[in-house]
């Protein structure tokens, strides 16, 4: 007996039951499909004639089953539209325990670009061009574990021109964002015998977790106002650095420390992993070129489209020294780690047309204006709060007065007002847990229309705690 059918533009699956009592069996199957949501409200059912032919049932039997469910309110019969599933009251759906919390009303969490400014029209045009030029292989995962050659060629040109990276397309590996790239590097280095990878403190906790999951020990590199202190790396086999703009301190790696990092790699055989997460966004200083450009044989350069375009694209890239490339590709060449080929081809077209340059320039001007407004309002209304790390990136660091409320109390007040920020303690861990109280405030995430209100909510709350009227 056939229990599935494909008729016209309708595909359904039901279990009508045994031959005897098939009308009641069909009714039960349809009720169950509607109640459990497999047949959504508004779904058009096959005509009684078509369904009768497919199920080898009498047309009257089908019509009677439909009529019964119409009478019960499960279906609606409309002249000219056929038989449709009726609207039903929605059952309350419990929130799953893994659901992410909703974004704060005033979102000033760091590291988030203004997603409303995503260049939709130009991206769609690039996608149309990519699809028009694509062969059948574009609809299959990339055969080359490094990713599509079209994107790697564009990236080699772009990174050399904009970030001073020295590379060729065959040394670039496309990955699903920086997080996956770091995961791949951790596994690659572990397979080569690495035992410890040192990471900046303060730094991003979730990145430390990613490295820990690769089976190596996570060491630490202390950070001060000149960036990472290479002399604190201990016996690490690799160091992860943010030379262009350390997060959350907001400082570039001092030239002496850049030289020290390359010297450390040459003397120990260690690997420097350069996280260039927002190197395109600088405002008051000359661009800080990639460290990789000074030591391509010792540095793995990691970049991402997350800050320039959107983290939802899940596109990143690694520029890998030749001696590491084969080992990394052996780890990378797994189907579950593949990156969407169409997005790669679209980004290649987007770069080739100059759209990425145009978008970054527009975003840079918009973010600089927001930063200037933030700095000016805090200086005018809350001068006791010192603003640091303003020369680049998408965020600033606020140093709170030592004799006032601490960072946790301040963050809690902001949270009650609907303002989302990070506290400096979130980035720390022992033995560097002692740190001046502070907050990390992003200024890129709000839409252009929402920024003024978001800024006011932040400054008003800080003024309540630290403004002139708050002083004893």
C-alpha positions as CSV (number, residue, x, y, z in Angstrom):
1,X,0.0,0.0,0.0
2,X,1.3,3.4,-0.9
3,X,1.5,5.8,2.1
4,X,3.1,8.8,0.4
5,X,2.2,10.8,-2.6
6,X,3.4,13.7,-4.8
7,X,0.6,15.5,-6.6
8,X,0.8,18.8,-8.4
9,X,2.6,21.2,-6.2
10,X,1.8,19.4,-2.9
11,X,4.0,16.7,-1.3
12,X,2.7,15.1,1.9
13,X,3.4,12.0,4.0
14,X,0.6,10.2,5.9
15,X,-0.2,6.7,7.3
16,X,-3.9,6.2,6.5
17,X,-3.9,2.7,8.1
18,X,-5.3,-0.6,7.0
19,X,-7.8,-1.0,4.1
20,X,-10.8,-1.4,6.4
21,X,-11.8,1.8,8.0
22,X,-9.6,3.8,5.7
23,X,-11.7,7.0,6.0
24,X,-11.3,7.1,9.8
25,X,-7.6,6.2,9.4
26,X,-7.2,9.1,7.0
27,X,-9.0,11.4,9.3
28,X,-6.7,10.4,12.2
29,X,-3.6,10.8,10.2
30,X,-4.6,14.3,9.0
31,X,-5.6,15.4,12.5
32,X,-2.3,14.2,13.9
33,X,-0.3,16.0,11.2
34,X,-2.1,19.2,11.9
35,X,-1.9,19.0,15.7
36,X,1.8,18.2,15.8
37,X,2.6,21.0,13.3
38,X,3.7,18.9,10.3
39,X,0.8,20.5,8.4
40,X,1.1,24.3,9.1
41,X,-1.9,26.7,9.0
42,X,-2.6,27.7,5.4
43,X,-1.1,24.5,3.8
44,X,-3.2,23.5,0.8
45,X,-4.1,19.9,0.6
46,X,-4.4,17.8,-2.6
47,X,-7.8,17.8,-4.3
48,X,-10.1,14.9,-3.5
49,X,-9.8,13.6,-7.1
50,X,-5.9,13.6,-7.0
51,X,-5.7,12.1,-3.6
52,X,-8.2,9.4,-4.4
53,X,-6.1,8.3,-7.4
54,X,-2.9,8.3,-5.4
55,X,-4.3,6.4,-2.4
56,X,-6.5,4.1,-4.5
57,X,-9.5,5.2,-2.5
58,X,-12.9,6.3,-3.6
59,X,-13.2,10.0,-4.2
60,X,-16.3,10.2,-2.0
61,X,-14.3,8.7,0.9
62,X,-11.7,11.5,0.6
63,X,-14.4,14.2,0.3
64,X,-16.2,12.8,3.4
65,X,-12.9,12.8,5.4
66,X,-12.2,16.4,4.3
67,X,-15.8,17.4,5.2
68,X,-15.5,15.9,8.7
69,X,-12.3,17.8,9.4
70,X,-13.8,21.0,8.1
71,X,-16.7,20.5,10.5
72,X,-14.3,19.9,13.4
73,X,-12.4,23.1,12.5
74,X,-9.1,21.5,11.4
75,X,-9.6,22.4,7.7
76,X,-11.2,25.2,5.6
77,X,-12.8,24.7,2.3
78,X,-12.7,27.7,0.0
79,X,-14.2,28.0,-3.4
80,X,-11.4,28.4,-6.0
81,X,-8.7,27.8,-3.4
82,X,-9.3,24.2,-2.4
83,X,-9.0,22.7,1.0
84,X,-6.5,24.4,3.5
85,X,-5.3,23.8,7.0
86,X,-7.2,26.1,9.4
87,X,-5.5,28.5,11.9
88,X,-5.3,27.1,15.4
89,X,-4.4,28.7,18.7
90,X,-0.7,28.3,19.3
91,X,0.4,26.2,22.3
92,X,2.9,27.9,24.6
93,X,6.4,26.9,23.6
94,X,8.9,26.5,26.5
95,X,12.1,28.4,26.0
96,X,14.9,25.9,25.6
97,X,17.7,26.0,28.1
98,X,20.3,26.7,25.4
99,X,18.5,29.8,24.1
100,X,20.7,32.9,24.0
101,X,19.6,35.8,26.1
102,X,18.1,38.7,24.2
103,X,20.2,41.6,23.3
104,X,20.1,44.6,25.7
105,X,17.9,47.5,24.8
106,X,21.0,49.7,24.5
107,X,23.6,47.4,23.0
108,X,27.1,48.8,23.7
109,X,28.8,45.4,24.0
110,X,32.2,45.5,22.3
111,X,33.3,43.8,19.1
112,X,30.0,44.1,17.3
113,X,29.6,46.1,14.0
114,X,26.5,47.9,12.9
115,X,24.7,45.1,11.1
116,X,22.0,47.4,9.8
117,X,24.7,49.0,7.7
118,X,25.5,45.8,5.9
119,X,25.8,46.6,2.2
120,X,22.8,44.5,1.1
121,X,22.4,45.8,-2.4
122,X,26.1,45.6,-3.4
123,X,26.4,42.2,-1.7
124,X,23.3,40.9,-3.7
125,X,24.8,42.3,-6.9
126,X,28.1,40.5,-6.2
127,X,26.2,37.3,-5.5
128,X,24.3,37.6,-8.8
129,X,27.6,38.1,-10.7
130,X,29.1,35.2,-8.8
131,X,26.2,32.9,-9.7
132,X,26.2,34.0,-13.3
133,X,29.9,33.1,-13.7
134,X,29.8,30.0,-11.6
135,X,30.2,26.5,-13.0
136,X,28.5,23.4,-11.6
137,X,31.4,22.9,-9.1
138,X,30.3,26.0,-7.3
139,X,27.4,24.1,-5.9
140,X,29.7,21.5,-4.3
141,X,32.0,21.9,-1.3
142,X,35.4,23.2,-2.5
143,X,37.7,20.3,-3.7
144,X,40.7,22.3,-2.5
145,X,40.8,22.3,1.4
146,X,42.3,25.8,1.2
147,X,39.0,27.1,-0.3
148,X,38.0,28.6,-3.6
149,X,40.9,30.0,-5.7
150,X,38.9,33.0,-6.7
151,X,38.6,34.2,-3.1
152,X,42.2,33.4,-2.3
153,X,43.5,35.4,-5.2
154,X,41.4,38.4,-4.2
155,X,42.5,38.1,-0.6
156,X,46.2,37.9,-1.5
157,X,45.8,41.2,-3.4
158,X,43.7,42.9,-0.7
159,X,45.8,41.8,2.3
160,X,49.0,42.8,0.7
161,X,47.6,46.2,-0.3
162,X,45.7,47.1,2.9
163,X,47.4,45.2,5.7
164,X,51.0,44.7,4.3
165,X,50.7,40.9,4.4
166,X,53.2,39.0,2.2
167,X,51.6,36.0,0.7
168,X,50.4,34.1,-2.3
169,X,47.0,32.5,-3.0
170,X,48.4,29.0,-2.4
171,X,49.3,29.9,1.2
172,X,45.9,31.2,2.2
173,X,43.3,28.9,3.8
174,X,39.7,30.0,4.0
175,X,37.9,29.0,7.2
176,X,34.5,29.5,8.8
177,X,35.6,32.6,10.8
178,X,38.5,33.2,13.1
179,X,37.2,30.8,15.8
180,X,37.5,27.9,13.4
181,X,40.9,29.1,12.2
182,X,42.2,29.1,15.8
183,X,40.7,25.7,16.4
184,X,42.4,24.3,13.3
185,X,45.7,25.9,14.3
186,X,45.5,24.4,17.8
187,X,45.0,20.9,16.4
188,X,47.8,21.4,13.9
189,X,50.3,22.5,16.5
190,X,49.2,19.8,18.9
191,X,49.8,17.2,16.2
192,X,53.3,18.6,15.7
193,X,54.1,18.2,19.4
194,X,53.2,21.6,20.8
195,X,52.2,21.4,24.5
196,X,51.4,25.1,25.3
197,X,49.9,28.0,23.5
198,X,50.2,31.3,25.3
199,X,47.4,33.9,25.0
200,X,47.1,37.5,26.0
201,X,45.7,38.4,29.4
202,X,43.5,40.4,29.5
203,X,42.0,38.8,26.4
204,X,38.9,37.0,25.1
205,X,37.9,34.1,27.4
206,X,36.0,32.2,24.7
207,X,39.2,32.1,22.5
208,X,41.1,30.6,25.4
209,X,38.3,27.9,25.6
210,X,38.7,27.1,21.9
211,X,42.4,26.6,22.3
212,X,41.9,24.5,25.4
213,X,39.6,22.1,23.5
214,X,42.4,21.3,21.0
215,X,44.3,19.4,23.7
216,X,47.1,21.8,24.5
217,X,47.7,23.8,27.6
218,X,46.7,27.4,27.5
219,X,49.5,29.7,28.8
220,X,49.4,33.4,29.4
221,X,51.2,36.5,28.1
222,X,50.8,39.6,30.2
223,X,49.6,42.8,28.6
224,X,50.3,46.4,29.6
225,X,50.0,49.8,28.0
226,X,52.5,48.8,25.3
227,X,50.8,45.6,24.4
228,X,51.8,42.0,25.0
229,X,55.0,41.4,27.1
230,X,56.7,38.7,25.1
231,X,59.1,37.9,28.0
232,X,56.1,36.5,30.0
233,X,55.3,33.7,27.5
234,X,57.4,31.2,29.4
235,X,58.0,27.9,27.6
236,X,55.1,28.3,25.1
237,X,55.3,26.7,21.7
238,X,53.1,29.4,20.2
239,X,51.8,32.8,21.1
240,X,48.5,34.4,20.0
241,X,48.8,38.2,19.7
242,X,46.7,41.1,18.6
243,X,49.4,43.5,17.4
244,X,47.3,46.1,15.6
245,X,44.8,46.7,18.4
246,X,44.9,44.7,21.6
247,X,41.5,43.8,22.9
248,X,40.4,45.0,25.5
249,X,43.3,47.4,26.2
250,X,43.0,49.2,22.9
251,X,46.7,49.6,22.3
252,X,49.0,48.6,19.4
253,X,51.9,46.3,20.1
254,X,55.0,48.6,20.7
255,X,57.6,48.3,17.9
256,X,60.2,46.9,20.3
257,X,57.7,44.2,21.3
258,X,56.9,43.4,17.7
259,X,60.6,42.9,17.2
260,X,60.8,40.8,20.3
261,X,58.0,38.5,19.1
262,X,59.8,37.8,15.9
263,X,63.1,37.3,17.7
264,X,61.3,34.9,20.1
265,X,60.0,32.9,17.2
266,X,63.3,32.7,15.4
267,X,65.2,31.7,18.6
268,X,62.8,29.1,19.9
269,X,61.2,27.8,16.7
270,X,57.8,28.9,18.1
271,X,54.8,30.2,16.1
272,X,53.2,33.6,16.4
273,X,49.5,33.6,15.6
274,X,48.5,37.1,14.6
275,X,44.8,37.9,15.2
276,X,44.1,40.9,13.0
277,X,40.4,41.1,13.9
278,X,39.8,44.8,13.2
279,X,43.0,46.2,11.7
280,X,41.0,48.1,9.0
281,X,39.5,50.5,11.6
282,X,41.9,53.2,12.8
283,X,41.2,56.8,13.4
284,X,43.9,58.9,14.9
285,X,47.1,57.1,13.9
286,X,48.7,55.7,10.8
287,X,47.7,52.2,9.9
288,X,49.6,49.6,11.9
289,X,50.7,47.0,9.3
290,X,50.5,43.3,9.9
291,X,53.3,41.7,11.9
292,X,53.3,38.9,9.3
293,X,54.8,41.4,6.8
294,X,57.9,41.6,8.9
295,X,58.3,37.8,9.5
296,X,56.2,35.7,7.2
297,X,58.2,32.6,7.9
298,X,57.3,32.7,11.6
299,X,53.8,34.3,11.7
300,X,50.4,32.8,10.9
301,X,48.2,35.7,10.0
302,X,44.4,35.4,10.8
303,X,41.8,37.7,9.4
304,X,38.0,37.8,9.3
305,X,35.0,39.4,7.7
306,X,33.2,39.6,11.0
307,X,34.0,43.2,11.9
308,X,34.2,44.5,8.3
309,X,30.9,43.0,7.1
310,X,29.1,40.6,9.4
311,X,29.9,37.7,11.8
312,X,27.0,35.9,10.3
313,X,29.0,35.3,7.1
314,X,31.3,32.9,8.9
315,X,34.2,33.8,6.7
316,X,37.8,34.0,7.8
317,X,41.3,33.3,6.4
318,X,44.7,32.1,7.5
319,X,48.0,33.0,5.8
320,X,50.2,30.1,6.7
321,X,54.0,29.7,6.5
322,X,55.0,26.9,4.0
323,X,56.4,24.6,6.7
324,X,52.9,24.5,8.5
325,X,50.7,24.4,5.5
326,X,50.5,20.6,4.7
327,X,49.9,19.8,8.4
328,X,47.1,22.3,8.7
329,X,45.5,21.1,5.4
330,X,45.5,17.6,6.8
331,X,43.4,18.8,9.7
332,X,41.3,21.1,7.5
333,X,40.4,18.5,4.9
334,X,37.2,17.3,6.6
335,X,33.7,17.7,5.2
336,X,32.2,19.0,8.5
337,X,34.8,21.9,8.4
338,X,33.9,23.0,4.9
339,X,33.0,26.7,4.1
340,X,30.1,27.6,1.8
341,X,31.4,28.0,-1.7
342,X,28.8,30.5,-2.8
343,X,29.7,32.9,0.0
344,X,33.3,32.6,-0.9
345,X,32.6,33.4,-4.6
346,X,30.4,36.3,-3.5
347,X,33.1,37.8,-1.3
348,X,35.6,37.4,-4.1
349,X,33.4,39.4,-6.4
350,X,32.7,42.0,-3.7
351,X,36.4,42.6,-3.2
352,X,37.2,42.6,-6.9
353,X,34.5,45.3,-7.6
354,X,36.1,47.6,-4.9
355,X,32.9,47.2,-2.7
356,X,34.8,46.1,0.3
357,X,37.1,49.1,0.2
358,X,34.1,51.4,-0.2
359,X,32.2,49.8,2.6
360,X,35.1,49.9,5.1
361,X,35.8,53.6,4.3
362,X,32.1,54.5,5.0
363,X,32.1,52.4,8.2
364,X,35.3,53.9,9.4
365,X,33.9,57.5,9.0
366,X,30.7,56.5,10.8
367,X,32.4,54.7,13.6
368,X,34.9,57.6,14.1
369,X,32.0,60.0,14.4
370,X,30.3,57.8,17.1
371,X,33.6,57.5,19.0
372,X,34.1,61.3,19.0
373,X,30.5,61.8,20.3
374,X,31.1,59.2,23.0
375,X,34.4,60.7,24.1
376,X,33.0,64.3,24.1
377,X,29.9,63.4,26.1
378,X,31.9,61.5,28.8
379,X,34.4,64.4,29.0
380,X,31.6,66.9,29.4
381,X,29.4,65.1,31.9
382,X,31.5,62.4,33.6
383,X,35.1,63.7,33.6
384,X,36.1,61.4,36.4
385,X,35.8,58.5,34.0
386,X,38.9,58.2,31.9
387,X,38.4,57.1,28.3
388,X,41.3,55.0,26.9
389,X,42.0,52.9,23.8
390,X,40.3,55.3,21.4
391,X,42.7,55.3,18.4
392,X,41.4,52.3,16.6
393,X,38.8,49.5,16.7
394,X,35.1,49.4,17.6
395,X,35.3,50.0,21.3
396,X,36.8,52.1,24.1
397,X,38.0,51.2,27.6
398,X,36.7,53.2,30.5
399,X,38.8,53.5,33.6
400,X,36.6,54.1,36.7
401,X,37.7,56.1,39.7
402,X,39.4,54.0,42.3
403,X,37.4,55.6,45.1
404,X,34.0,55.1,43.5
405,X,31.7,52.1,42.8
406,X,33.5,49.1,41.4
407,X,33.1,47.8,37.9
408,X,30.6,45.0,38.9
409,X,28.3,47.5,40.7
410,X,28.6,49.9,37.7
411,X,27.9,47.2,35.2
412,X,24.9,46.0,37.2
413,X,23.4,49.5,37.3
414,X,23.9,49.8,33.5
415,X,22.2,46.4,33.0
416,X,19.2,47.6,35.0
417,X,19.0,50.6,32.7
418,X,19.1,48.2,29.7
419,X,22.7,49.2,28.7
420,X,24.9,46.3,27.8
421,X,28.7,46.6,28.3
422,X,31.5,44.3,29.4
423,X,33.6,44.8,32.6
424,X,37.3,44.5,32.5
425,X,37.3,41.6,35.0
426,X,35.6,39.4,32.3
427,X,38.9,39.5,30.3
428,X,41.2,38.6,33.1
429,X,42.2,35.4,34.9
430,X,44.8,34.6,37.5
431,X,47.7,35.4,38.1
432,X,46.7,38.8,36.5
433,X,43.3,39.1,38.3
434,X,44.3,42.3,40.0
435,X,43.4,45.2,37.7
436,X,42.1,48.7,37.9
437,X,38.3,48.8,37.7
438,X,37.0,49.5,34.2
439,X,34.4,48.8,31.5
440,X,34.7,48.0,27.8
441,X,32.2,49.9,25.7
442,X,31.5,49.2,22.1
443,X,30.0,52.0,20.0
444,X,29.5,50.3,16.6
445,X,26.5,47.9,17.2
446,X,23.6,50.4,17.6
447,X,21.9,51.5,14.4
448,X,22.5,55.1,13.3
449,X,19.0,56.0,14.4
450,X,19.4,54.4,17.8
451,X,22.9,55.6,18.7
452,X,22.0,59.0,20.2
453,X,19.5,57.4,22.7
454,X,22.0,54.6,23.5
455,X,24.7,57.1,24.2
456,X,22.4,59.1,26.4
457,X,21.4,56.0,28.4
458,X,25.1,55.2,29.0
459,X,26.2,58.7,30.0
460,X,23.2,59.3,32.2
461,X,23.9,56.2,34.2
462,X,27.6,56.9,34.6
463,X,26.9,60.5,35.6
464,X,24.6,59.2,38.3
465,X,27.5,57.3,39.8
466,X,30.6,59.3,38.9
467,X,29.3,62.8,37.8
468,X,30.0,66.0,39.7
469,X,26.7,65.7,41.6
470,X,27.6,62.2,42.7
471,X,30.7,63.3,44.5
472,X,30.4,63.3,48.4
